[in-house]
Amino acid sequence: MIMVEGISQFCEDLQVDPQDIVMHVISWHMKASTMCEFSHQEFIGGLQSIGVDSVEKLHEKLPSLRAELKDDQKFCEIYDFAFTWAKEKGQKSLSLETAIGMWQLLFAERRWPLID
Protein backbone atom coordinates (compact mmCIF):
# COMPACT_ATOMS: atom_id res chain seq x y z
CA MET A 1 0.00 0.00 0.00
CA ILE A 2 1.03 3.56 -0.68
CA MET A 3 -0.15 5.52 2.33
CA VAL A 4 -0.25 9.25 3.15
CA GLU A 5 3.54 9.68 3.30
CA GLY A 6 3.97 7.88 -0.01
CA ILE A 7 1.22 9.95 -1.63
CA SER A 8 2.93 13.12 -0.37
CA GLN A 9 6.22 11.96 -1.91
CA PHE A 10 4.40 11.03 -5.14
CA CYS A 11 2.91 14.54 -5.30
CA GLU A 12 6.31 16.06 -4.62
CA ASP A 13 7.85 13.96 -7.39
CA LEU A 14 5.08 15.12 -9.76
CA GLN A 15 5.54 18.73 -8.56
CA VAL A 16 1.82 18.86 -7.75
CA ASP A 17 0.08 20.06 -4.61
CA PRO A 18 -1.77 17.14 -2.94
CA GLN A 19 -4.92 19.32 -2.97
CA ASP A 20 -4.67 19.86 -6.76
CA ILE A 21 -7.72 18.56 -8.64
CA VAL A 22 -5.43 16.61 -10.97
CA MET A 23 -4.75 14.23 -8.07
CA HIS A 24 -8.47 13.41 -8.06
CA VAL A 25 -8.29 12.65 -11.78
CA ILE A 26 -5.24 10.41 -11.21
CA SER A 27 -7.04 8.66 -8.34
CA TRP A 28 -10.06 8.16 -10.61
CA HIS A 29 -7.84 6.51 -13.23
CA MET A 30 -6.38 4.33 -10.49
CA LYS A 31 -9.87 3.42 -9.30
CA ALA A 32 -8.62 4.10 -5.79
CA SER A 33 -11.01 2.81 -3.17
CA THR A 34 -9.83 5.07 -0.35
CA MET A 35 -8.62 8.67 -0.26
CA CYS A 36 -4.88 9.04 0.43
CA GLU A 37 -4.17 5.35 -0.28
CA PHE A 38 -3.22 3.39 -3.36
CA SER A 39 -2.87 -0.36 -3.40
CA HIS A 40 -0.16 -1.80 -5.62
CA GLN A 41 -2.82 -3.03 -8.04
CA GLU A 42 -4.59 0.37 -8.14
CA PHE A 43 -1.31 2.21 -8.71
CA ILE A 44 0.00 -0.05 -11.48
CA GLY A 45 -3.44 -0.36 -13.13
CA GLY A 46 -3.92 3.39 -13.04
CA LEU A 47 -0.57 4.13 -14.63
CA GLN A 48 -1.35 1.57 -17.33
CA SER A 49 -4.78 3.14 -17.98
CA ILE A 50 -3.15 6.57 -18.32
CA GLY A 51 -0.51 5.04 -20.59
CA VAL A 52 2.62 5.91 -18.62
CA ASP A 53 5.36 3.91 -16.94
CA SER A 54 7.27 6.58 -15.03
CA VAL A 55 6.71 9.65 -12.90
CA GLU A 56 8.34 11.78 -15.60
CA LYS A 57 5.88 10.57 -18.24
CA LEU A 58 2.98 11.08 -15.83
CA HIS A 59 4.19 14.64 -15.20
CA GLU A 60 4.11 15.26 -18.97
CA LYS A 61 0.50 13.95 -19.06
CA LEU A 62 -0.79 16.32 -16.34
CA PRO A 63 -2.19 18.90 -18.81
CA SER A 64 -4.20 16.23 -20.64
CA LEU A 65 -5.44 14.81 -17.32
CA ARG A 66 -6.62 18.29 -16.30
CA ALA A 67 -8.34 18.63 -19.67
CA GLU A 68 -10.43 15.53 -18.89
CA LEU A 69 -12.40 17.68 -16.43
CA LYS A 70 -13.67 19.73 -19.38
CA ASP A 71 -15.24 16.66 -20.98
CA ASP A 72 -18.80 16.49 -19.59
CA GLN A 73 -18.93 12.68 -19.61
CA LYS A 74 -15.62 12.29 -17.79
CA PHE A 75 -16.46 15.12 -15.39
CA CYS A 76 -19.63 13.27 -14.35
CA GLU A 77 -17.64 10.07 -13.81
CA ILE A 78 -14.96 11.90 -11.79
CA TYR A 79 -17.66 13.70 -9.79
CA ASP A 80 -19.40 10.41 -8.91
CA PHE A 81 -16.07 8.80 -8.07
CA ALA A 82 -14.93 11.69 -5.87
CA PHE A 83 -17.84 11.47 -3.46
CA THR A 84 -17.62 7.71 -3.07
CA TRP A 85 -13.83 7.92 -2.70
CA ALA A 86 -13.96 10.73 -0.10
CA LYS A 87 -16.27 8.90 2.31
CA GLU A 88 -14.75 7.67 5.56
CA LYS A 89 -14.53 3.89 5.82
CA GLY A 90 -17.86 2.49 6.97
CA GLN A 91 -19.76 5.72 6.29
CA LYS A 92 -22.71 5.97 3.91
CA SER A 93 -22.46 9.73 3.39
CA LEU A 94 -19.98 12.59 3.54
CA SER A 95 -19.77 15.21 6.22
CA LEU A 96 -21.01 18.61 5.07
CA GLU A 97 -17.51 20.07 5.44
CA THR A 98 -16.00 17.38 3.20
CA ALA A 99 -18.80 17.71 0.62
CA ILE A 100 -18.33 21.48 0.40
CA GLY A 101 -14.57 21.04 0.01
CA MET A 102 -15.11 18.54 -2.80
CA TRP A 103 -17.57 20.86 -4.56
CA GLN A 104 -15.10 23.74 -4.32
CA LEU A 105 -12.37 21.59 -5.89
CA LEU A 106 -14.55 20.05 -8.58
CA PHE A 107 -16.26 23.27 -9.60
CA ALA A 108 -13.22 25.57 -9.41
CA GLU A 109 -13.00 25.59 -13.22
CA ARG A 110 -16.74 25.33 -13.92
CA ARG A 111 -19.39 27.84 -13.11
CA TRP A 112 -21.96 26.63 -10.64
CA PRO A 113 -24.07 29.40 -9.10
CA LEU A 114 -24.75 27.49 -5.87
CA ILE A 115 -21.10 26.90 -4.95
CA ASP A 116 -20.96 29.98 -2.74
Secondary structure in CASP SS format (residue, H / E / C, confidence):
PFRMAT SS
TARGET T0000
AUTHOR 0000-0000-0000
METHOD secondary structure of the structure
MODEL  1
M C 1.00
I E 1.00
M C 1.00
V H 1.00
E H 1.00
G H 1.00
I H 1.00
S H 1.00
Q H 1.00
F H 1.00
C H 1.00
E H 1.00
D H 1.00
L H 1.00
Q C 1.00
V C 1.00
D C 1.00
P C 1.00
Q C 1.00
D C 1.00
I H 1.00
V H 1.00
M H 1.00
H H 1.00
V H 1.00
I H 1.00
S H 1.00
W H 1.00
H H 1.00
M H 1.00
K C 1.00
A C 1.00
S C 1.00
T C 1.00
M C 1.00
C C 1.00
E C 1.00
F E 1.00
S C 1.00
H H 1.00
Q H 1.00
E H 1.00
F H 1.00
I H 1.00
G H 1.00
G H 1.00
L H 1.00
Q H 1.00
S H 1.00
I H 1.00
G C 1.00
V C 1.00
D C 1.00
S C 1.00
V H 1.00
E H 1.00
K H 1.00
L H 1.00
H H 1.00
E H 1.00
K H 1.00
L H 1.00
P H 1.00
S H 1.00
L H 1.00
R H 1.00
A H 1.00
E H 1.00
L H 1.00
K H 1.00
D C 1.00
D H 1.00
Q H 1.00
K H 1.00
F H 1.00
C H 1.00
E H 1.00
I H 1.00
Y H 1.00
D H 1.00
F H 1.00
A H 1.00
F H 1.00
T H 1.00
W H 1.00
A C 1.00
K C 1.00
E C 1.00
K C 1.00
G C 1.00
Q C 1.00
K C 1.00
S C 1.00
L C 1.00
S C 1.00
L H 1.00
E H 1.00
T H 1.00
A H 1.00
I H 1.00
G H 1.00
M H 1.00
W H 1.00
Q H 1.00
L H 1.00
L H 1.00
F C 1.00
A C 1.00
E C 1.00
R C 1.00
R C 1.00
W C 1.00
P C 1.00
L C 1.00
I C 1.00
D C 1.00
END
